[in-house]
Amino acid sequence: MIAALLLVATAAAFAQEEKPKQKLKIQFKPYGFIRNYYAFDTRESNAMTEDFYYYVPKDWDLNDRGEDLNENLNFKFAAITSRLGLDITGFSLGKWDFAAKIEADFYAGLSKTDKDPVTKSSMTGTAQLRLRQAFVSVGNGTFLFKAGQAWHPMAVDLPHVFALNSGAPFGPFSRTPQISAEWNVYKTGLSLTAATLWQMQYTSSGPYGASANYIRNGGCEFYAGLNFKKDGFLGRAGVDVLHITPRVIDEEKHKVHEGITTWSPFVYLQYTSGIFQIKAKTIFAQAGEHMNLNGGYAIHQVNEDGSWSYTPTRTSSTWASVQLAPGKWQLYVFGGYVQNLGTMESVTDNPLMKDGDKIFYQKNSFAHLNAMWRVTPGIVYNIGKRLAIGVEYELTSVKYGDAKLGMNLVTGLYDKGLHDVVNHRVLGLIKFTF
């Protein structure tokens, strides 16, 4: 609604200008980098993008000898996250400046297989271009409007790590189709942001797996936020509201009317002084899996008409990072903590359903994850303005409940047989920027 009102205001502003002067001097600015990652892990984990987008270590998988099949050293390296982008500027009409961006990397195209008994996947194949961002924007210094695929407003500010996961799942991570508007309040450092969003790569979970169909079938997503920037300080506070429709027909092919609405507020703080910078973000997420957070939703009740009522998971996710950047060096430490708070209401006790069929979780995580934390120190050395070499150590610990002992249907948690699983990752970086 706010975005729509701001769009109307812009149209009125255009209408009031008498014969606006058009300036056309289109400029194309290509940019990008060639990035090589080198990763060593002490156990099998849930990870994407040739295992460089690290998520969580996998739980125990004990055989009849008591051996943990997921305790397996592994190593990989590749350049598939190299990036190409193009910024287009130079067109104005009156006081309004127009711009566009398109950006891609080489993530897509790798094959998968279920034949490997350990990894369940393959890194074989030829990488292909994948769309990251593609949007147009128009602004006049007070109002800025954007349409296309760009960073989710809650994922714009990322911590001081060079890992591909950028601190996920401790903070929101998503690029998604959107229409957004920002209004800068005159000389106060204050601005308001509103957006309506869609889903593409980062999607909601549901009865049919992860899919954008749940928002397509009568769903919507909105964001509203407040920003303040002044004297080295940056602060943001906002809320993401999502409504999805998990099913439109039931198992008997009868139409059903279903839906679930979730609210996820967050706060972000940043302070910069000389070579020192500190950042912190915290979010209380209902579901949140569409932003790559650890979460989802469950079936609360099976109704007489065959429809299902749903209840979201609740997750508290917080991270903080500190960086010193003297000269050519960057030294930083990242820390994050996630607590699964269970579902808002009880999970159905329908005896015809297994626990795994009652809850729909983030595709890269596990419903029996109770809590997790991560500590990541890192160091980067910059040779000139183009070449960077870095090393990062990532210690991730997850507290799992025993899935075999079942879910606590009252809380929506696997809270029996709690145990810790740890992965040690060493990540290397060689990056040339142009």
C-alpha positions in Angstrom: 0.0 0.0 0.0 2.8 2.4 0.9 4.7 1.6 -2.3 1.5 2.2 -4.3 1.0 5.6 -2.7 4.6 6.6 -3.4 4.2 5.5 -7.0 1.1 7.8 -7.3 3.1 10.6 -5.7 5.8 10.1 -8.3 3.3 10.3 -11.2 1.9 13.5 -9.7 5.4 14.9 -9.5 6.1 14.2 -13.1 2.7 15.7 -14.1 3.6 19.0 -12.3 6.8 19.5 -14.1 6.4 21.8 -17.1 8.2 20.4 -20.2 10.9 18.4 -18.3 14.3 18.5 -20.0 15.6 15.1 -21.2 19.3 14.3 -20.9 20.6 11.2 -22.7 24.2 10.2 -22.2 24.0 6.4 -21.6 26.9 4.9 -19.8 27.7 1.2 -19.5 29.9 0.2 -16.6 30.8 -3.5 -16.6 32.1 -5.0 -13.4 32.7 -8.4 -11.8 35.3 -10.7 -10.4 36.9 -14.1 -10.9 36.6 -15.9 -7.5 38.2 -19.2 -6.5 37.0 -20.9 -3.3 38.9 -23.8 -1.6 37.0 -25.5 1.2 37.9 -28.3 3.7 35.2 -29.8 6.0 35.5 -32.4 8.7 32.0 -33.9 8.1 29.2 -34.1 5.6 26.9 -31.1 5.6 23.9 -29.6 4.0 25.4 -27.1 1.5 24.6 -25.7 -1.9 26.6 -24.3 -4.9 29.2 -27.1 -5.0 29.2 -27.2 -1.2 30.5 -23.6 -1.0 27.2 -22.2 0.3 27.5 -23.8 3.7 24.4 -24.3 5.8 24.6 -26.9 8.7 26.5 -30.1 9.5 24.4 -33.2 9.1 23.3 -35.2 12.2 24.7 -38.6 13.2 24.1 -41.4 10.8 25.2 -44.5 12.7 25.5 -47.9 11.1 25.4 -51.4 12.8 29.0 -50.9 13.9 28.3 -47.6 15.5 30.2 -45.7 12.9 29.0 -42.2 12.0 28.7 -42.3 8.2 28.5 -38.5 8.1 31.9 -38.1 9.8 33.8 -37.8 6.6 36.7 -35.4 5.7 36.2 -33.8 2.3 37.8 -31.1 0.1 36.7 -29.1 -3.0 37.6 -26.0 -5.0 36.1 -24.2 -8.0 35.6 -20.8 -9.6 31.8 -21.2 -10.4 30.9 -18.2 -8.2 32.8 -15.8 -10.5 30.5 -12.9 -11.4 29.6 -10.6 -14.3 27.5 -7.4 -14.0 26.6 -4.3 -15.9 25.4 -1.0 -14.5 23.6 1.3 -16.9 23.2 5.0 -16.2 23.1 8.4 -18.0 19.4 9.0 -18.7 17.4 11.7 -16.9 14.1 13.4 -17.4 13.7 16.6 -15.4 14.9 15.9 -11.9 14.5 12.2 -12.3 17.5 9.9 -13.0 17.0 6.4 -14.5 19.3 3.5 -14.1 19.4 -0.3 -14.5 21.5 -3.3 -13.4 21.9 -6.9 -14.5 24.2 -9.4 -12.8 24.9 -13.1 -13.2 27.3 -15.8 -12.0 27.9 -19.4 -13.0 26.0 -21.4 -10.3 23.6 -23.3 -12.5 24.1 -26.5 -14.6 25.9 -28.9 -12.2 24.4 -32.4 -12.2 23.0 -34.4 -9.3 22.7 -38.1 -8.5 21.2 -40.3 -5.8 23.7 -43.1 -6.3 26.5 -41.9 -4.1 25.6 -43.4 -0.6 27.5 -40.6 1.2 26.9 -37.2 -0.5 23.6 -38.1 -2.3 24.8 -35.6 -5.0 27.4 -34.9 -7.6 29.5 -31.8 -8.4 30.0 -32.9 -12.0 29.0 -30.8 -14.9 29.6 -27.5 -16.7 28.5 -24.4 -14.9 26.1 -22.0 -16.6 25.1 -18.4 -16.2 22.5 -17.8 -13.5 20.6 -14.5 -13.0 21.4 -12.8 -9.7 20.0 -9.3 -10.1 18.1 -7.5 -12.9 16.2 -4.3 -12.1 15.5 -0.7 -13.2 15.4 2.3 -10.9 14.3 5.9 -11.0 15.0 8.5 -8.3 15.3 12.2 -7.7 17.3 12.3 -4.4 14.1 12.2 -2.3 12.2 9.3 -3.8 13.8 6.1 -5.2 11.7 3.4 -7.0 13.0 0.0 -8.0 11.4 -2.8 -10.0 13.0 -6.2 -10.8 15.1 -8.8 -9.1 17.2 -7.5 -6.3 18.3 -8.1 -2.7 15.4 -8.7 -0.2 15.2 -5.5 2.0 16.0 -7.7 5.1 19.0 -9.2 3.4 20.8 -6.1 2.1 23.2 -5.7 5.0 25.6 -8.7 5.3 28.4 -9.5 7.8 32.1 -9.3 7.5 32.8 -12.8 6.0 33.8 -13.8 2.5 32.1 -17.2 2.7 29.4 -17.6 0.0 26.7 -18.0 2.6 27.3 -14.5 3.9 26.4 -15.5 7.4 23.3 -17.6 6.6 21.3 -19.2 8.2 21.9 -16.7 11.0 20.5 -13.8 9.0 18.1 -13.4 6.0 19.6 -14.2 2.6 17.5 -13.7 -0.5 17.4 -12.0 -3.9 13.9 -11.9 -5.2 11.5 -10.2 -7.7 10.1 -7.0 -6.1 8.7 -3.5 -6.5 10.1 -1.2 -3.8 10.0 2.5 -2.9 12.2 4.6 -0.6 11.5 8.1 0.7 14.3 10.1 2.2 13.0 12.6 4.8 14.6 15.9 4.1 18.0 16.3 5.7 17.2 14.1 8.7 19.1 10.9 7.8 15.8 9.2 8.1 14.2 7.2 5.3 11.2 4.9 4.9 11.1 1.7 2.7 8.2 -0.2 1.4 8.1 -3.2 -1.0 6.0 -5.9 -2.4 7.9 -9.1 -3.2 7.6 -12.4 -5.0 9.6 -15.6 -4.9 11.9 -17.3 -7.4 15.1 -19.1 -6.2 14.4 -18.7 -2.5 10.9 -20.1 -1.8 8.5 -21.3 0.8 8.3 -24.9 1.9 5.1 -26.9 1.7 3.3 -30.2 1.1 4.9 -30.4 -2.4 8.4 -29.4 -1.4 10.0 -26.0 -1.8 8.1 -24.0 -4.4 6.9 -20.5 -5.5 3.5 -22.0 -6.2 2.4 -21.4 -2.6 2.7 -17.6 -3.1 1.3 -17.9 -6.7 -1.9 -19.4 -5.5 -3.4 -16.4 -3.8 -0.4 -15.4 -1.8 1.5 -12.1 -1.3 4.5 -10.6 0.6 5.1 -7.1 1.9 7.9 -5.3 3.7 7.9 -2.0 5.5 10.9 -0.5 7.2 12.5 2.5 8.8 16.2 3.5 8.2 18.5 6.0 9.9 22.0 7.0 8.7 24.1 9.7 10.3 27.7 10.3 11.5 29.0 6.7 10.9 25.8 5.1 12.3 23.3 3.1 10.3 20.2 1.5 11.7 17.3 -0.3 10.2 14.1 -1.8 11.6 11.4 -3.5 9.6 8.9 -6.3 9.3 8.2 -8.8 6.5 4.7 -10.1 6.2 4.0 -13.2 4.0 0.8 -15.0 3.1 0.9 -18.3 1.2 -1.7 -20.9 0.2 -0.1 -24.4 0.7 -3.0 -26.3 -1.0 -5.9 -25.5 -3.3 -7.1 -29.1 -3.6 -6.9 -31.9 -1.1 -5.9 -35.6 -1.6 -9.4 -36.4 -2.7 -9.2 -33.7 -5.4 -11.7 -31.5 -3.7 -11.1 -27.8 -3.5 -10.0 -26.5 -0.1 -9.5 -22.9 1.2 -6.3 -22.7 3.1 -3.7 -20.2 4.1 -1.0 -19.1 6.6 0.2 -15.6 7.3 3.5 -14.9 9.1 5.2 -11.8 10.5 9.0 -11.5 10.9 10.4 -8.3 12.4 14.1 -7.4 12.5 16.6 -4.8 13.7 20.0 -4.0 12.1 22.7 -1.8 13.6 26.1 -0.7 12.2 28.8 1.7 13.3 31.9 2.8 11.4 34.8 4.9 12.7 38.0 4.9 10.7 39.4 1.4 10.2 36.9 0.0 12.7 33.4 -1.3 11.9 30.8 -3.3 13.8 27.6 -4.8 12.5 24.7 -6.7 14.2 21.4 -8.1 13.1 18.6 -9.9 14.9 15.3 -11.3 13.6 12.4 -13.1 15.2 11.0 -15.1 12.3 7.7 -16.9 11.9 8.6 -19.5 9.3 11.2 -17.5 7.4 12.4 -20.3 5.2 11.7 -18.1 2.1 14.6 -15.9 3.3 16.9 -18.9 3.9 16.4 -18.9 7.6 16.0 -22.1 9.6 12.2 -22.6 9.9 8.9 -23.5 8.3 5.4 -24.3 9.4 3.3 -27.3 10.5 -0.2 -28.7 10.2 -2.0 -27.6 13.3 -5.4 -29.3 12.6 -7.1 -31.4 10.0 -10.6 -29.9 9.5 -13.8 -31.7 8.8 -14.0 -30.4 5.2 -10.5 -31.8 4.4 -8.7 -28.6 4.7 -5.6 -28.1 7.0 -5.0 -25.3 9.4 -1.3 -24.3 9.9 1.0 -23.0 12.5 4.4 -21.4 11.9 7.7 -22.2 13.6 9.3 -19.4 15.6 13.0 -18.8 15.3 15.3 -16.3 17.0 18.4 -15.6 14.8 21.2 -13.2 15.7 24.6 -12.4 14.3 27.3 -9.8 14.9 30.7 -9.1 13.3 33.6 -6.8 13.9 36.3 -5.7 11.4 39.6 -3.9 11.4 40.9 -2.8 8.0 44.3 -1.2 8.4 46.0 -0.6 5.0 45.8 -3.7 2.8 44.6 -6.0 5.6 41.1 -7.0 6.7 40.8 -8.8 10.0 37.3 -9.8 11.3 35.4 -12.1 13.6 31.8 -13.2 13.0 29.5 -14.9 15.6 25.9 -16.1 15.2 23.3 -18.0 17.2 20.0 -19.6 16.2 17.3 -20.9 18.6 14.4 -22.9 17.4 11.4 -21.9 19.6 9.0 -24.4 18.2 5.6 -23.8 16.6 3.1 -21.1 17.7 0.4 -23.7 18.2 0.4 -27.5 18.6 1.1 -29.8 15.7 -1.7 -32.2 14.7 -1.8 -35.6 16.4 -3.5 -37.2 13.4 -2.4 -40.9 13.6 -2.5 -41.3 9.8 0.4 -38.9 9.4 4.0 -39.4 10.2 5.9 -36.6 12.0 7.8 -35.8 8.9 4.6 -35.3 7.0 3.2 -32.8 9.5 5.9 -30.1 9.3 7.4 -28.4 6.2 10.9 -27.1 6.8 13.6 -25.2 5.1 14.9 -27.4 2.3 18.5 -27.1 3.5 17.9 -27.7 7.1 16.2 -30.2 9.5 13.1 -30.0 11.6 14.9 -31.7 14.5 17.4 -28.9 14.7 17.0 -27.3 18.2 19.8 -24.7 18.2 23.0 -23.8 16.5 26.0 -21.4 16.8 28.9 -20.4 14.6 32.2 -18.5 15.1 34.2 -17.3 12.1 37.5 -15.5 12.3 39.1 -14.5 9.0 41.8 -12.5 7.4 42.1 -11.0 3.9 45.2 -9.4 2.2 44.6 -7.1 -0.7 47.3 -6.8 -3.3 46.6 -3.5 -5.0 43.0 -2.8 -5.7 42.4 -6.0 -7.7 43.7 -9.1 -6.1 42.6 -10.5 -2.7 43.8 -13.5 -0.9 42.0 -14.8 2.3 41.6 -17.5 4.8 38.6 -18.1 7.0 37.9 -20.7 9.7 34.3 -21.5 10.3 33.2 -23.5 13.4 29.6 -24.5 13.4 27.9 -26.5 16.2 24.3 -27.8 16.0 22.2 -29.2 18.8 19.9 -31.9 17.3 17.1 -33.8 18.9 16.8 -37.5 18.2 14.4 -37.8 15.2 13.7 -41.4 16.0 12.2 -40.5 19.4 9.6 -38.3 17.7 8.4 -34.7 17.9 6.8 -33.1 20.9 3.5 -32.2 19.2 2.6 -29.6 21.9 5.7 -27.5 21.2 6.6 -28.5 17.6 10.1 -29.5 18.8 12.3 -32.6 18.7 13.4 -32.1 22.3 14.4 -35.7 23.2 17.9 -37.1 23.0 19.6 -33.7 22.5 23.2 -33.9 21.2 25.8 -31.7 19.6 27.3 -32.1 16.1 30.2 -30.0 15.0 31.9 -29.2 11.7 35.2 -27.5 11.2 35.6 -25.7 7.9 38.7 -24.0 6.5 37.9 -21.8 3.5 40.4 -20.2 1.2 39.9 -17.4 -1.3 41.7 -16.0 -4.4 39.7 -13.2 -6.0 40.5 -10.9 -8.9 38.1 -7.9 -9.2 37.6 -5.8 -12.4 
